[in-house]
Each structure stands twice: as structure tokens, then as C-alpha cells.
Amino acid sequence: MTVARTLLDLDDSYARALPALSVPWTAAPAPEPRLLVLNEALATELGVDADALREPAGVETLLGHELPESATPVAQAYAGHQFGGYQPRLGDGRALLLGELTDTAGQRRDLHLKGSGRTPFARGGDGRAAVGPMLREYAISEAMHALGIPTTRSLAVVATGEEILREQGPLPGAVLCRVAASHLRVGTFQYAAALDASPDGAPGVLRALADHAMDRHHPGADSVLGFYRAVVHAQAELVARWMLVGFVHGVMNTDNTTISGETIDYGPCAFLDVFDPATVFSSIDSGGRYAYGNQPAAAQWNLARLAEALLPLIAAELPDGDTDAAVQAATDVLGGFATEYQRHMADGMAAKLGLSRPDPELVADLLELLRAQRVDFTSFFRALSAGTARDLFTDRAPFEDWAARRDALLPADRAGTAAAMDRVNPVYIPRNHLVEEALTAATTGDLGPFHRLVDVVRDPFTERPGLDAYAATPPDAVPYVTFCGT
């Protein structure tokens, strides 16, 4: 690593505060680096000169090779439950936290690399990443941001000029430069709790982590229990937002559940086409643990694991360190997840349907209609505001009965209602088949389809001429399957 003087002003507060939860490390060299895509708007938001990032020295910075003296790149340690099975040592196997910067709004943000080479947490991996999965994360995270869903962001993707070997053969390598509110996860607390409890561990690290996380994300919390409540509420709102746009994360392990309430890890994710709560896209989720309809329960399960990790700290804040009382207090807070989730879902569905107040029975009946007749989830709501939704149903009578019930609840200003619906119901999402087409082209060197797709999904609510293909339901084909490539 060499020193860059002015391009970035990076702090290393995580590395300084939590040395037991990280390993100082250096990014691997890239033989022939080439900038594939740069998020200029995000660079501006971060207060970074986008033009400078395009220069050779800037590209080296995006690869973690030229950094300010204030930076201490580290691979972060964490544990995690993966598909329900506990893994005590995961960590950044091919990633690095370069440091933190303060954006133009005064918010602290992580600058992080993925695909930057093997670290001590790499296990059997080669530490590299392929162009396709890195561009996938860039495109879908930008779409999620445009949809108003809390998410990590992608600053850039840089091709490394090397080939990496995967099951499908040699692929061009790349590094993703990611920005996040932080990379603190439920799995970070699981790892810290285990260290705290181990005779050979690091006593006090769990308390230090909680203090760091509270200061970073939930400074209004007046206790560890209050901090836990804030995380529960943030995750309840996040998952509701996913459900409202038909997003299926695909790998909701505890190491992918953030303390900030941001979406992280876009490996096997996808969006619903036809509505079906049992939809699973990930090739590794054979049991459907993280199916679309199971996502709220999966998030709540993960939050129970966070409570287990925090329990010693919660008990320490109670009179006499009463563990039983701490368990009950945490259980009560966790029970609030369902209430928060249902509130956000009810309000969100009311807005999608143009209703002035929630109507759970009307929503439940609609979702069953969509499921039974295999109606495209995204297209339905735009067609509803346009008055053409009946055309999406093969058996129209049940829909027309439902529509009559809804019509009786609508405000008198139908035009205003339709306009309000269009402000919350996207016309464009990253359609799975279009994502694959764009990534296939990009892997062979043609970035045109990728750039066009990103341009479209960055403005998801405004219907524009000439973009019908980006809004259309995909042609019937074999079921869409995703792979954990990021």
C-alpha cells in the first residue's frame, strides 16, 4: 500500500476501537486495472472528486493500493448462522474495510472492498471476485437506493486484468468498492460474545462493540436494551420495504443482517415476477428457508440470535444482573418485531393500493388472487393505477369483485390517487432476465446493456417512452436460478 495525499480522508475508528475484531491486511495487486463503472453521483455525495478517481492513481485508490496515512485497512471478523447452522469464524475472506469517511451531510460511511484478495478469513476461497457478480451488486444496489430502500451502495467496479477460475470456467476478475453506513452485523456481535466468554478471548470486547455500534447508529439509545430495540425496529422496516417491492434477498444469514438496517450482500437476490410467497431463486436454498414469504420470520430469527449475544450486557444493566429478567426483557422487545413489520406493511400496501387507511382483509384477498392467477407483482400495481389491471387476469370475475370493494374505499380524487400510487409503485425494477443479459454482455466486454439497465432503474417511478422492454413481464422460460457469486 502506498500513500495518497489528498484524494480521500479516511479514518480508522473501527480498527482502533476494536482490534480484537479485525486483522490489518493489504489488498492484493491487480496486474492490469481498468475502471469499468464509477458512481459519480455517490462520489459527489461522499465529497470525493470523481474525475480524480478516474485517473490511474484514483483507480489504484479504488483497489486499496494508494491510501492516506490515516487509513488502516482491515479484514473484519464475524461469526454467523448460515442457513441455521452456526459458523463461529467467518469474517472478510476476500474483503477489506479501507476505513471510514465523512460525507457531505456529515454522516460517517465505510469504504470497503470486495474481491481484493485472500485474507486470514478466506478458508478455501481464492479471495477474488468476477466481473459479473460485482456489476450485479452495483446495479441492484443502485436500484434499491432509487426505490428508497436502505442499502449499501457501490462506488465503483474495477476490472483487475486477471482471470479467475469458477465452475463455469475462467472469468474476468474485478473488485467492487462499496460504501455502507457500517459493516457491523449480527454476526459481529456473535463473534464478540464468543470472544468475551472465552478464557483465552478478549474480555470487554462485547461492551466495546456495543458502545461503538450505539455511537455509530443509534446514539439515542439509553441502554443496550434500547439499542437492541432500535435494531429490531430498523430490521422490521427494512424487511417490510423488501416485501413491498417483491425483493427476495436469498441469503439472510446472521452475517448478512446489519445493525444499521441496510441491505447488504446481493449474491443470490432477485425480484419477484409472478407473485408467489414460496418463490426461491437461490440455488443453495433447497429447503426454501429464505423464500419470499419466509423473510420476516427469518429476520426475526436472526434478531433472536442478536439478543442471545447481547444478553450479558442487558443483564449487567439490570439490578443484581438478573439473567432471567434480561431474557424476558429481550423477548418482549423481539416480540415487537411483528408489530413493527405489520405496521410498515399495512401502511405500505395501503399506499400501493391508493387507500387512505390500511385494510388487511382487502390486501390478503388481493395477494391470494395474484398468487392463484400468477399475476406479475410489479406490473399489477401500475396497471391498477392506470385502470388496466383486469387485463392481467385470466379469470376476471374474482378480480372485478375485489376491485369493486377497493373502489368503494377510494378517495373522490381518482386522478390524484393514481398519481400518488405511481409515486410508490415502480414501473421499472431490475428484471431478472435483463440483469442476466446485461451481465453476460459485460463479461464479454460489452458494457452497453449494463449501463442502459442502470440508467433505467435509477428512475424507477417515471414511465418513459422507448423503455417498454424494461417494464415487461419476462417471457415464460425455465425457472430463474441465482448463485451466490458475490
C-alpha positions as CSV (number, residue, x, y, z in Angstrom):
1,M,0.0,0.0,0.0
2,T,1.3,3.4,-0.9
3,V,0.1,6.8,0.4
4,A,-2.3,9.1,-1.4
5,R,-2.2,12.6,-0.2
6,T,-5.5,14.3,-0.9
7,L,-8.0,12.1,-2.7
8,L,-9.5,10.5,0.4
9,D,-9.7,11.5,4.0
10,L,-10.1,8.1,5.7
11,D,-10.4,7.5,9.5
12,D,-9.8,4.1,11.1
13,S,-12.1,4.3,14.1
14,Y,-13.2,0.7,13.8
15,A,-9.7,-0.7,13.7
16,R,-8.6,1.5,16.6
17,A,-11.7,0.8,18.8
18,L,-12.0,-2.9,18.1
19,P,-8.6,-4.5,17.3
20,A,-9.8,-7.9,18.5
21,L,-12.4,-7.9,15.7
22,S,-10.1,-7.2,12.8
23,V,-6.8,-8.1,11.2
24,P,-4.7,-5.5,9.4
25,W,-4.3,-6.5,5.8
26,T,-3.3,-5.3,2.4
27,A,-5.2,-5.6,-0.9
28,A,-3.8,-7.9,-3.5
29,P,-2.2,-6.3,-6.6
30,A,-4.2,-6.1,-9.9
31,P,-2.0,-6.7,-12.9
32,E,-4.0,-4.6,-15.4
33,P,-6.6,-2.5,-13.6
34,R,-9.3,-0.9,-15.7
35,L,-12.2,1.2,-14.3
36,L,-15.5,-0.4,-15.5
37,V,-18.0,1.9,-13.8
38,L,-17.9,4.8,-11.4
39,N,-20.8,6.1,-9.4
40,E,-20.2,9.8,-9.9
41,A,-23.3,10.9,-8.0
42,L,-22.2,8.8,-5.0
43,A,-18.7,10.2,-5.3
44,T,-20.1,13.7,-5.1
45,E,-22.2,12.8,-2.1
46,L,-19.1,11.5,-0.4
47,G,-17.2,14.7,-1.2
48,V,-14.7,12.8,-3.4
49,D,-13.5,14.2,-6.8
50,A,-15.0,11.8,-9.4
51,D,-12.6,13.0,-12.1
52,A,-9.6,12.2,-9.8
53,L,-11.0,8.7,-9.2
54,R,-10.8,8.1,-13.0
55,E,-7.1,8.8,-13.1
56,P,-4.6,6.0,-12.7
57,A,-3.9,7.0,-9.1
58,G,-7.6,7.1,-8.4
59,V,-8.2,3.7,-9.8
60,E,-5.4,2.4,-7.5
61,T,-7.2,4.0,-4.6
62,L,-10.3,2.2,-5.5
63,L,-8.3,-1.0,-5.4
64,G,-6.9,-0.2,-1.9
65,H,-3.4,0.4,-3.2
66,E,-2.9,4.2,-2.7
67,L,-4.5,5.3,0.6
68,P,-3.9,8.2,3.1
69,E,-1.7,7.7,6.1
70,S,-4.8,7.8,8.3
71,A,-6.1,4.6,6.7
72,T,-5.6,1.2,8.3
73,P,-7.2,-1.4,6.0
74,V,-8.5,-4.4,8.0
75,A,-10.3,-7.7,7.3
76,Q,-13.3,-7.7,9.8
77,A,-14.0,-10.7,12.0
78,Y,-17.5,-12.1,12.5
79,A,-19.4,-15.3,13.0
80,G,-22.8,-16.3,11.7
81,H,-25.6,-18.7,11.4
82,Q,-25.7,-19.8,7.7
83,F,-29.0,-21.4,6.8
84,G,-29.5,-22.1,10.5
85,G,-26.1,-23.7,11.2
86,Y,-23.6,-21.8,13.4
87,Q,-20.2,-20.9,12.0
88,P,-18.0,-19.5,14.7
89,R,-15.4,-17.9,12.4
90,L,-16.4,-16.4,9.1
91,G,-15.1,-12.9,8.5
92,D,-14.0,-11.0,5.4
93,G,-12.4,-13.8,3.4
94,R,-12.0,-11.6,0.3
95,A,-12.9,-8.2,1.5
96,L,-11.2,-5.2,3.3
97,L,-12.5,-2.3,5.2
98,L,-10.3,0.6,3.9
99,G,-11.6,3.0,6.5
100,E,-14.4,5.5,7.2
101,L,-15.0,8.9,5.6
102,T,-17.4,11.6,6.4
103,D,-19.8,12.5,3.6
104,T,-21.1,16.0,2.7
105,A,-24.1,15.5,5.0
106,G,-21.7,14.9,7.9
107,Q,-22.5,11.1,8.1
108,R,-19.8,8.6,8.7
109,R,-19.6,6.0,5.9
110,D,-17.4,2.8,5.5
111,L,-15.3,2.4,2.3
112,H,-15.0,-1.3,1.7
113,L,-13.6,-3.6,-1.0
114,K,-14.9,-7.0,-2.2
115,G,-12.7,-9.3,-4.3
116,S,-9.5,-7.7,-3.0
117,G,-7.6,-11.0,-2.3
118,R,-7.3,-13.7,0.3
119,T,-7.3,-12.7,4.0
120,P,-6.8,-14.9,7.1
121,F,-10.5,-15.5,7.0
122,A,-10.5,-16.8,3.4
123,R,-11.0,-20.5,4.3
124,G,-10.9,-22.3,1.0
125,G,-11.6,-19.4,-1.3
126,D,-9.2,-17.7,-3.7
127,G,-10.1,-14.2,-2.4
128,R,-11.1,-13.0,-5.8
129,A,-14.4,-11.9,-7.5
130,A,-15.7,-12.0,-11.0
131,V,-16.8,-9.1,-13.1
132,G,-20.4,-10.3,-13.4
133,P,-21.3,-10.6,-9.7
134,M,-19.6,-7.3,-8.9
135,L,-21.6,-5.5,-11.6
136,R,-24.7,-7.3,-10.3
137,E,-24.2,-5.8,-6.9
138,Y,-23.6,-2.4,-8.4
139,A,-26.8,-2.5,-10.5
140,I,-29.2,-3.9,-7.9
141,S,-27.9,-1.8,-5.0
142,E,-28.5,1.3,-7.2
143,A,-32.0,0.1,-7.9
144,M,-32.7,-0.5,-4.3
145,H,-31.4,3.0,-3.4
146,A,-33.7,4.5,-6.1
147,L,-36.6,2.6,-4.6
148,G,-36.0,4.2,-1.3
149,I,-34.8,1.0,0.5
150,P,-31.9,1.3,2.9
151,T,-28.9,-0.3,1.2
152,T,-25.1,-0.4,0.9
153,R,-24.0,1.5,-2.2
154,S,-21.5,0.8,-4.9
155,L,-18.9,3.4,-5.7
156,A,-17.0,1.6,-8.5
157,V,-16.2,-1.7,-10.1
158,V,-12.6,-2.1,-11.3
159,A,-11.5,-5.0,-13.6
160,T,-8.2,-6.4,-12.4
161,G,-6.9,-7.8,-15.6
162,E,-6.6,-11.3,-14.3
163,E,-8.7,-14.5,-14.9
164,I,-10.3,-16.3,-12.0
165,L,-11.5,-19.9,-12.1
166,R,-15.1,-20.8,-11.3
167,E,-17.3,-23.8,-12.1
168,Q,-18.3,-22.3,-15.4
169,G,-14.6,-21.8,-16.4
170,P,-12.2,-18.8,-16.4
171,L,-13.9,-15.4,-15.8
172,P,-12.5,-11.9,-15.8
173,G,-11.7,-10.7,-12.3
174,A,-12.9,-7.5,-10.6
175,V,-13.0,-5.6,-7.3
176,L,-16.1,-3.8,-6.0
177,C,-15.7,-0.6,-4.0
178,R,-18.7,-0.5,-1.6
179,V,-20.0,2.2,0.7
180,A,-22.1,1.5,3.8
181,A,-23.3,3.1,7.0
182,S,-21.1,0.4,8.5
183,H,-20.4,-3.3,8.1
184,L,-21.5,-4.2,11.7
185,R,-23.6,-7.3,11.6
186,V,-25.5,-9.6,13.9
187,G,-22.6,-12.0,13.3
188,T,-20.1,-9.4,14.5
189,F,-21.9,-9.5,17.9
190,Q,-21.9,-13.3,17.9
191,Y,-18.2,-13.3,17.3
192,A,-17.6,-10.7,20.1
193,A,-19.8,-12.5,22.5
194,A,-17.8,-15.7,22.0
195,L,-14.5,-13.9,22.5
196,D,-15.9,-12.3,25.6
197,A,-16.9,-15.6,27.1
198,S,-13.7,-17.5,26.2
199,P,-10.9,-17.8,28.8
200,D,-8.4,-17.1,26.1
201,G,-10.5,-14.4,24.4
202,A,-10.8,-10.7,24.8
203,P,-12.8,-9.7,27.9
204,G,-14.7,-6.4,27.3
205,V,-14.8,-6.6,23.6
206,L,-18.6,-7.1,23.5
207,R,-19.1,-4.0,25.6
208,A,-16.7,-2.1,23.4
209,L,-18.5,-3.2,20.2
210,A,-21.9,-2.3,21.7
211,D,-20.6,1.2,22.6
212,H,-19.2,1.6,19.1
213,A,-22.4,0.5,17.4
214,M,-24.6,2.6,19.6
215,D,-22.5,5.7,18.9
216,R,-22.4,5.0,15.2
217,H,-26.0,4.0,14.5
218,H,-28.4,4.5,17.5
219,P,-27.0,7.3,19.7
220,G,-30.4,7.9,21.1
221,A,-30.5,4.5,22.8
222,D,-30.0,5.0,26.5
223,S,-29.2,1.3,27.2
224,V,-28.2,-1.9,25.5
225,L,-31.8,-3.0,25.6
226,G,-32.8,0.3,23.9
227,F,-30.1,-0.3,21.3
228,Y,-31.5,-3.8,20.7
229,R,-35.0,-2.3,20.3
230,A,-33.7,0.2,17.7
231,V,-32.1,-2.6,15.7
232,V,-35.2,-4.7,15.8
233,H,-37.3,-1.8,14.5
234,A,-34.8,-1.0,11.8
235,Q,-34.8,-4.6,10.5
236,A,-38.6,-4.8,10.7
237,E,-38.9,-1.7,8.5
238,L,-36.2,-2.9,6.1
239,V,-37.9,-6.3,5.5
240,A,-41.3,-4.7,5.0
241,R,-39.7,-2.5,2.3
242,W,-38.3,-5.6,0.6
243,M,-41.7,-7.3,0.7
244,L,-43.5,-4.2,-0.8
245,V,-41.3,-4.3,-3.9
246,G,-41.1,-8.1,-4.3
247,F,-37.4,-8.3,-3.3
248,V,-36.0,-11.7,-2.4
249,H,-32.6,-11.5,-0.6
250,G,-31.8,-15.1,-0.9
251,V,-29.1,-15.5,1.8
252,M,-30.5,-14.0,5.1
253,N,-27.8,-15.4,7.3
254,T,-26.9,-13.5,10.5
255,D,-23.7,-12.3,9.0
256,N,-25.9,-10.6,6.4
257,T,-28.1,-8.9,8.9
258,T,-26.8,-5.4,9.5
259,I,-27.0,-3.3,12.7
260,S,-27.6,-0.2,10.6
261,G,-30.7,-1.6,8.9
262,E,-29.2,-1.5,5.4
263,T,-29.5,-4.3,2.9
264,I,-26.2,-6.0,2.3
265,D,-24.9,-8.8,0.1
266,Y,-26.6,-9.1,-3.3
267,G,-25.3,-12.5,-4.2
268,P,-28.4,-14.7,-4.9
269,C,-31.0,-12.0,-4.7
270,A,-33.8,-11.4,-7.3
271,F,-37.2,-9.7,-7.7
272,L,-40.5,-11.5,-8.0
273,D,-42.0,-11.7,-11.4
274,V,-45.3,-13.6,-10.8
275,F,-46.4,-13.3,-7.2
276,D,-45.8,-16.4,-5.1
277,P,-44.8,-16.3,-1.5
278,A,-43.0,-19.6,-1.9
279,T,-40.6,-18.2,-4.5
280,V,-36.9,-19.1,-4.0
281,F,-34.3,-18.1,-6.5
282,S,-31.1,-19.2,-4.8
283,S,-29.5,-22.4,-6.0
284,I,-28.3,-23.2,-2.4
285,D,-31.6,-22.6,-0.7
286,S,-33.1,-26.0,-1.5
287,G,-35.3,-26.0,1.6
288,G,-36.8,-22.6,0.9
289,R,-35.6,-21.2,4.2
290,Y,-35.3,-17.7,2.7
291,A,-38.3,-17.8,0.3
292,Y,-40.0,-14.5,-0.3
293,G,-42.8,-15.3,2.2
294,N,-40.4,-16.5,4.9
295,Q,-38.3,-13.4,5.0
296,P,-40.0,-11.7,8.0
297,A,-39.7,-14.9,10.1
298,A,-36.0,-15.3,9.0
299,A,-35.2,-11.7,10.1
300,Q,-36.9,-12.2,13.5
301,W,-34.9,-15.5,14.0
302,N,-31.7,-13.6,13.3
303,L,-32.6,-10.9,15.7
304,A,-33.2,-13.6,18.4
305,R,-29.5,-14.5,17.8
306,L,-28.5,-10.9,18.4
307,A,-30.4,-10.9,21.7
308,E,-28.5,-14.0,22.8
309,A,-25.2,-12.3,22.0
310,L,-26.3,-9.1,23.9
311,L,-27.8,-10.9,26.9
312,P,-24.7,-10.5,29.2
313,L,-24.8,-6.7,28.6
314,I,-28.6,-6.5,29.1
315,A,-28.4,-8.4,32.3
316,A,-25.5,-6.2,33.5
317,E,-27.7,-3.2,33.3
318,L,-30.4,-4.7,35.5
319,P,-30.5,-4.9,39.3
320,D,-28.4,-7.8,40.6
321,G,-27.5,-8.8,37.0
322,D,-30.8,-10.8,36.8
323,T,-30.3,-13.0,33.7
324,D,-33.9,-14.3,33.8
325,A,-35.2,-10.7,33.7
326,A,-32.8,-9.9,30.9
327,V,-34.2,-12.8,28.9
328,Q,-37.7,-11.7,29.4
329,A,-36.9,-8.1,28.5
330,A,-35.2,-9.1,25.3
331,T,-38.0,-11.5,24.4
332,D,-40.5,-8.6,24.9
333,V,-38.5,-6.4,22.6
334,L,-38.2,-9.1,20.0
335,G,-41.9,-9.6,20.1
336,G,-42.3,-6.1,18.9
337,F,-40.8,-7.0,15.6
338,A,-44.1,-8.4,14.3
339,T,-46.0,-5.3,15.3
340,E,-43.5,-3.0,13.6
341,Y,-43.3,-5.2,10.5
342,Q,-47.1,-5.4,10.2
343,R,-47.4,-1.7,10.6
344,H,-45.0,-0.9,7.9
345,M,-46.5,-3.5,5.6
346,A,-50.1,-2.3,6.2
347,D,-49.2,1.3,5.6
348,G,-47.1,0.4,2.6
349,M,-49.8,-1.7,1.0
350,A,-52.4,1.0,1.6
351,A,-50.2,3.5,-0.3
352,K,-49.7,1.0,-3.1
353,L,-53.4,0.5,-3.4
354,G,-54.4,4.2,-3.1
355,L,-56.2,3.7,0.2
356,S,-56.4,6.3,2.9
357,R,-56.1,3.7,5.6
358,P,-54.9,0.1,5.8
359,D,-57.4,-2.7,5.0
360,P,-55.6,-6.1,5.9
361,E,-58.5,-8.2,4.6
362,L,-58.6,-6.5,1.2
363,V,-54.8,-6.9,0.9
364,A,-54.9,-10.6,1.9
365,D,-57.6,-11.3,-0.7
366,L,-55.7,-9.5,-3.4
367,L,-52.4,-11.3,-2.7
368,E,-54.3,-14.6,-3.0
369,L,-55.8,-13.5,-6.3
370,L,-52.3,-12.6,-7.6
371,R,-50.9,-15.9,-6.4
372,A,-53.7,-18.1,-7.8
373,Q,-53.6,-16.4,-11.2
374,R,-49.8,-16.0,-11.4
375,V,-50.0,-12.2,-12.0
376,D,-46.8,-10.2,-12.2
377,F,-46.4,-8.4,-8.9
378,T,-44.7,-5.2,-10.1
379,S,-46.9,-4.8,-13.2
380,F,-50.1,-5.2,-11.3
381,F,-49.9,-2.1,-9.2
382,R,-49.0,0.2,-12.2
383,A,-51.9,-1.4,-14.2
384,L,-54.2,-0.8,-11.2
385,S,-53.5,3.0,-11.2
386,A,-53.9,3.1,-15.0
387,G,-57.2,1.2,-14.9
388,T,-56.0,-1.8,-16.9
389,A,-55.3,-4.3,-14.2
390,R,-58.2,-6.6,-15.3
391,D,-56.3,-7.5,-18.4
392,L,-53.7,-9.3,-16.3
393,F,-56.2,-11.9,-15.1
394,T,-57.3,-14.9,-17.0
395,D,-60.4,-15.2,-14.8
396,R,-61.5,-11.6,-14.5
397,A,-64.6,-12.1,-12.3
398,P,-62.8,-12.6,-9.0
399,F,-60.7,-9.6,-9.7
400,E,-63.6,-7.4,-10.6
401,D,-65.4,-8.3,-7.4
402,W,-62.2,-7.4,-5.5
403,A,-61.8,-4.1,-7.5
404,A,-65.4,-3.1,-6.6
405,R,-64.6,-3.5,-2.9
406,R,-61.5,-1.3,-3.3
407,D,-63.3,1.3,-5.4
408,A,-65.7,1.8,-2.5
409,L,-62.8,2.8,-0.3
410,L,-61.0,5.2,-2.6
411,P,-60.9,9.0,-2.2
412,A,-63.0,11.1,-4.5
413,D,-60.0,12.5,-6.3
414,R,-59.2,9.5,-8.5
415,A,-56.6,11.2,-10.6
416,G,-54.7,12.4,-7.5
417,T,-54.9,8.9,-6.1
418,A,-53.5,7.3,-9.3
419,A,-50.6,9.8,-9.3
420,A,-49.9,9.1,-5.6
421,M,-49.9,5.3,-6.4
422,D,-47.4,5.9,-9.2
423,R,-45.0,7.6,-6.8
424,V,-44.7,4.4,-4.7
425,N,-45.2,1.7,-7.3
426,P,-42.2,1.3,-9.6
427,V,-42.6,0.7,-13.3
428,Y,-39.0,-0.4,-13.6
429,I,-37.2,-2.9,-11.4
430,P,-34.0,-4.9,-12.2
431,R,-35.9,-7.6,-14.1
432,N,-34.1,-10.9,-13.6
433,H,-33.7,-11.8,-17.3
434,L,-32.5,-8.3,-18.1
435,V,-29.9,-8.4,-15.4
436,E,-28.6,-11.7,-16.7
437,E,-28.5,-10.3,-20.3
438,A,-26.6,-7.3,-19.1
439,L,-24.0,-9.2,-17.1
440,T,-23.5,-11.8,-19.9
441,A,-22.7,-9.0,-22.3
442,A,-20.5,-7.2,-19.7
443,T,-18.4,-10.3,-19.1
444,T,-17.6,-10.4,-22.8
445,G,-16.6,-6.8,-22.8
446,D,-19.9,-5.1,-23.9
447,L,-21.0,-2.7,-21.1
448,G,-23.7,-1.0,-23.1
449,P,-26.7,-3.2,-21.8
450,F,-25.4,-2.8,-18.2
451,H,-25.2,1.0,-18.4
452,R,-28.7,1.2,-20.0
453,L,-30.2,-1.0,-17.3
454,V,-28.6,1.0,-14.5
455,D,-29.9,4.3,-16.1
456,V,-33.4,2.9,-16.2
457,V,-33.6,1.5,-12.7
458,R,-32.2,4.7,-11.2
459,D,-35.5,6.4,-12.0
460,P,-38.0,3.5,-11.3
461,F,-41.2,5.5,-10.9
462,T,-41.2,7.6,-14.1
463,E,-42.5,5.8,-17.1
464,R,-40.6,6.8,-20.2
465,P,-41.0,6.2,-23.9
466,G,-39.0,3.5,-25.6
467,L,-38.4,1.5,-22.4
468,D,-41.3,-1.0,-22.6
469,A,-38.8,-3.9,-22.6
470,Y,-37.6,-2.9,-19.1
471,A,-41.2,-2.9,-17.7
472,A,-42.5,-6.0,-19.5
473,T,-43.1,-9.3,-17.7
474,P,-40.4,-11.8,-18.9
475,P,-41.3,-14.5,-21.4
476,D,-42.1,-17.8,-19.9
477,A,-39.0,-19.9,-19.6
478,V,-37.2,-22.2,-17.2
479,P,-37.3,-21.0,-13.5
480,Y,-34.8,-18.3,-12.7
481,V,-32.0,-19.5,-10.5
482,T,-29.4,-17.3,-8.8
483,F,-26.0,-18.2,-7.5
484,C,-24.0,-16.8,-4.5
485,G,-21.3,-15.2,-6.7
486,T,-20.6,-12.0,-4.8
